[in-house]
Structure formats: structure tokens, C-alpha cells
Amino acid sequence: MDIDLNADLGEGYGPWRMGEDEALLELVSSANVACGFHAGDPVIMERTVRTARARGIDVGAHVGFPDRQGFGRRPMQMDTAELASFVVYQLGALAGIARAAGHRMTHMSFHGALGNMAAADASLAEPLVRAVADFDSTLIVSSSTSRAIEGAAARCGLRVATTFLADRAYDDQGLLVPRKLPDSVIKDEAAVLERVRRLLRDGTVTTYSGKSLAMNARSILLHGDTPGAVALARTIRNEVEAAGHRIVPISRQVHA
């Protein structure tokens, strides 16, 4: 089976760096690049895209709320039509930088609080996914499990790549558990690796309540801002390959 190894990158701002992007770009097959709203700026975006292109790595727009100080992890109450415009703006920014760099934007994902809200609310997911389709109907939506986003994508004719967040807890519906809850972010490397092994072995994940949930994931996501992200990415890559799978970006997977 082909598995994409994906990371959220480009999340610094100006001279401030977050995460070890260069090292992660040696290990992943695709990158979600911050588009200047929750993090990132044009210079960082261009540097990330050019490095990804040189290494044959896919890039996608990581679209979030306009909230740098809160890193896009604080829910914001915004008019839906306005928010859809913000989505298109961020898609356009990365697509333009990728084009100028001789690369191509293959996918997009919703970041942080915006992603969690859209995943849980079909009335929000529908116009936001529609905005993505109106911008570029060939884009793949990279998303954690969400009936709202998956349904909207199906109606808009977009492909969805289900992404497994190895270091985040899931509820029984397959939605991410809020970060404010204890152990919502899994920091123990052994626990993260066991979750990856279980996903690769039988396609399931243990939920926050202890239940077994089926998950047909084609991508494994790493958070670039997590301490030890590079070592964890290397270990996960080794696990995937040791299990007989190939590291391949979603856009080049036969079953994508």
C-alpha cells in the first residue's frame, strides 16, 4: 500500500523559525504550507516551496483563521461568505508562489480551529469546500476523518485524502478531541508509534474512550512544531517501510 507522509511546515514568521522544516523535508512526501494567516509569510512560503520542489515533495495550502497570535487554534466567529473569501485568498497565495517557483500545488488542508469547526459542522464545511472547488477542482482535500468535509467534497467533485494524525486523540465519531482535554495531544513516542503500527496493521485507531474505530487513511500527518518531530518522522517512515509500504504523496498514489 502507498502511504503519504505529510507535515505542516512554513509556520515561522519573518526571522522567527518554528520547527525544523529543512530536516523534515528530507523525510516527508508532502507538505502543508502555512499561507500567512495563522503563520508564515511570502518569503517563508517561497523558501519552503522551492525546497520541496528540489526534493520532489508535493505542496499544499494550509488554510487557517487570520490569527497569528493564537496560531490559528482559537475559534473565530466570522461571516461564512467572508471566511470563504479568506480560504480562496490563501489558496491563491500559495498557488502563485508555487507557479513562480516552477512547482504545483496539489492539495489543501484546513488548519487548527478552522479545520475542527468545518469537520464538525456541515453548514460550514459546505461553503468552504465549495470555495476550494471553485478555485481549482483538481485539488485534493487532505483532512482528518469528517463526514461533513467528506460529504461536501463528494458534492463538489473533489477528492479527499483521509489523513491520520498520529499524535492527536480521536473521539468515537472520528473527530479530533479538543486540545483543552487531557491527553488530546499524544506526546509519548512509543504510544504514537503503536498507533501507527495499528493503523498499518488493521486500519483502526483506538478512540479517546477506548473504542476501536476503522480508518481508511492514505496519509500520516506530523506536526512540524512538535518537539522531537524530526526523530519521530524518521521513526515513522522506517515503520511504514518496514511494514512493506511505500512512501508516496497522495497525488501520485494509484488509488488517490
C-alpha positions in Angstrom: 0.0 0.0 0.0 1.1 3.6 -0.7 1.2 5.9 2.3 1.8 9.7 2.2 4.0 11.1 5.0 2.9 14.7 5.5 3.9 17.6 7.7 2.7 21.1 8.5 5.5 23.4 7.5 6.4 27.1 6.9 5.0 28.1 10.3 7.5 30.7 11.2 7.2 34.5 10.6 9.9 36.8 9.5 13.1 35.9 11.4 11.3 33.7 13.8 11.5 30.0 12.9 9.2 27.3 14.1 10.1 23.6 13.7 12.9 22.0 11.6 11.5 22.4 8.2 14.6 21.6 6.3 15.2 18.3 8.1 11.5 17.3 7.8 11.7 17.9 4.1 14.2 15.2 3.9 11.7 12.7 5.3 8.2 13.6 4.2 6.5 13.1 0.8 4.2 16.1 1.0 3.9 19.4 3.0 1.1 21.6 4.1 2.4 25.1 3.8 1.1 27.9 6.1 -0.2 30.8 3.9 0.4 33.8 6.1 -2.8 33.9 8.1 -2.2 31.6 11.1 1.6 31.6 10.4 4.0 32.0 7.6 4.8 34.8 5.2 5.7 35.2 1.5 9.4 34.7 2.0 9.0 31.5 4.1 6.4 30.2 1.7 8.7 30.6 -1.3 11.6 29.0 0.5 9.5 26.1 1.6 8.1 25.6 -1.9 11.4 25.8 -3.6 13.0 23.3 -1.2 10.0 21.0 -1.7 10.3 21.2 -5.5 14.0 20.4 -5.4 13.3 17.3 -3.3 10.2 16.1 -5.3 7.8 16.8 -2.5 4.2 17.8 -3.0 3.0 21.1 -1.5 -0.5 22.1 -0.4 -2.1 25.2 1.1 -2.6 25.0 4.9 -5.5 27.4 5.3 -6.4 28.9 8.7 -8.1 31.7 10.5 -6.4 35.2 10.4 -4.9 34.7 13.9 -1.1 34.7 14.1 -1.0 35.4 17.8 -3.2 32.4 18.5 -1.6 30.2 15.8 -5.0 29.6 14.3 -6.0 27.4 17.2 -8.7 29.8 18.6 -12.2 29.6 17.2 -13.3 32.8 15.5 -16.9 33.8 14.7 -16.8 35.1 11.1 -19.3 35.6 8.4 -19.2 32.4 6.3 -19.0 34.2 2.9 -16.1 36.3 4.3 -14.4 33.2 5.5 -14.8 31.5 2.1 -13.0 34.5 0.6 -10.2 34.1 3.1 -9.9 30.5 2.0 -9.6 31.5 -1.7 -7.1 34.2 -0.8 -4.8 31.7 0.9 -5.1 29.2 -1.9 -4.2 31.8 -4.4 -1.2 32.9 -2.4 0.4 29.5 -2.4 -0.6 28.6 -5.9 1.0 31.8 -7.2 4.3 31.2 -5.3 4.3 27.6 -6.4 3.8 28.6 -10.0 6.6 31.2 -9.9 8.9 28.5 -8.4 8.1 26.0 -11.2 6.1 23.8 -8.8 2.4 22.9 -8.5 0.0 23.0 -5.6 -1.6 19.6 -5.4 -3.7 19.7 -2.2 -5.1 21.8 0.6 -6.0 21.3 4.2 -7.8 23.3 6.9 -5.7 24.3 9.9 -6.4 24.2 13.6 -9.7 25.7 14.8 -11.0 26.3 11.3 -10.4 22.6 10.4 -12.0 21.4 13.6 -15.1 23.6 13.1 -15.5 22.6 9.5 -15.1 18.9 10.3 -17.9 19.1 12.9 -20.3 21.4 11.1 -21.7 20.5 7.6 -23.2 24.0 7.2 -19.7 25.5 7.5 -17.9 22.7 5.6 -20.1 23.1 2.5 -19.3 26.7 1.5 -15.6 26.4 2.4 -15.1 23.2 0.4 -17.2 24.8 -2.4 -14.7 27.7 -2.4 -11.9 25.2 -2.8 -13.6 23.6 -5.8 -14.4 26.9 -7.4 -10.7 27.8 -7.1 -9.3 24.6 -8.5 -11.4 21.4 -8.9 -8.2 19.3 -9.2 -7.1 20.0 -5.7 -7.2 17.1 -3.2 -8.6 17.9 0.3 -6.4 16.5 2.9 -8.5 16.0 6.0 -8.8 14.0 9.2 -12.0 11.9 9.3 -15.1 14.1 8.9 -18.4 13.3 7.4 -19.1 17.0 6.9 -16.0 17.6 4.8 -16.2 14.3 3.0 -19.8 14.9 2.1 -19.2 18.4 0.9 -16.2 17.2 -1.2 -18.3 14.5 -2.8 -21.0 17.0 -3.8 -18.3 19.4 -5.2 -16.5 16.7 -7.1 -13.3 16.9 -5.0 -11.2 14.0 -3.8 -10.5 13.6 -0.1 -7.3 12.1 1.3 -8.1 10.8 4.8 -5.2 11.8 7.0 -4.3 10.1 10.2 -2.9 12.5 12.9 -0.6 10.1 14.8 -0.2 12.4 17.8 -3.8 13.5 18.3 -6.7 11.7 20.0 -9.9 11.0 18.2 -13.5 10.8 19.5 -15.9 7.9 18.7 -17.1 9.8 15.6 -13.6 10.2 14.2 -13.3 13.9 15.1 -10.2 15.3 16.8 -10.6 15.7 20.6 -10.3 19.3 21.6 -6.7 20.3 22.7 -8.0 21.6 26.1 -8.7 18.0 27.2 -6.0 15.9 28.9 -4.0 13.6 26.6 -5.6 15.1 23.5 -2.1 15.6 22.2 -0.1 12.3 22.5 3.4 13.1 23.4 4.8 9.7 24.2 6.7 8.5 21.2 6.1 4.8 22.0 2.3 5.4 22.1 2.4 7.3 18.8 4.3 4.5 17.1 1.9 1.9 18.4 -1.0 3.9 16.9 0.9 4.0 13.5 1.5 0.2 13.7 -2.1 -0.5 14.4 -3.3 1.7 11.6 -0.9 0.0 9.1 -1.8 -3.5 10.5 -5.6 -3.4 10.6 -6.7 0.0 9.6 -8.0 1.1 13.0 -7.3 3.6 15.8 -8.3 3.5 19.4 -10.5 6.4 20.3 -10.3 8.7 23.4 -13.0 6.5 25.1 -11.1 3.3 24.2 -13.2 2.1 21.3 -11.8 0.7 18.0 -12.5 3.0 15.0 -11.9 2.0 11.4 -9.9 4.5 9.4 -9.1 4.2 5.8 -6.1 6.6 5.9 -3.8 7.2 2.9 -1.7 9.8 4.7 0.0 10.2 8.1 0.4 13.7 9.4 3.2 15.1 11.6 3.1 18.4 13.3 6.3 20.2 12.5 6.1 22.4 15.6 6.1 19.4 18.0 9.3 18.8 19.9 11.2 15.9 18.5 9.2 16.0 15.2 12.3 15.1 13.1 13.2 12.0 15.1 9.6 10.9 15.2 9.2 11.4 11.4 12.3 9.3 10.8 11.0 6.5 13.0 7.5 6.6 11.5 9.0 6.5 8.0 11.0 3.4 9.0 7.9 1.8 10.5 5.9 2.3 7.2 8.7 1.0 5.0 9.4 -2.0 7.4 5.8 -3.0 7.1 6.2 -3.2 3.3 4.5 0.0 2.3 5.8 2.8 0.1 6.1 6.5 1.0 4.2 8.2 -1.9 2.4 11.6 -2.0 -1.4 11.4 -2.4 -1.3 13.0 -5.8 0.8 10.1 -7.1 -1.0 7.2 -5.4 -2.7 4.9 -7.7 -5.8 4.7 -5.5 -6.0 8.5 -4.9 
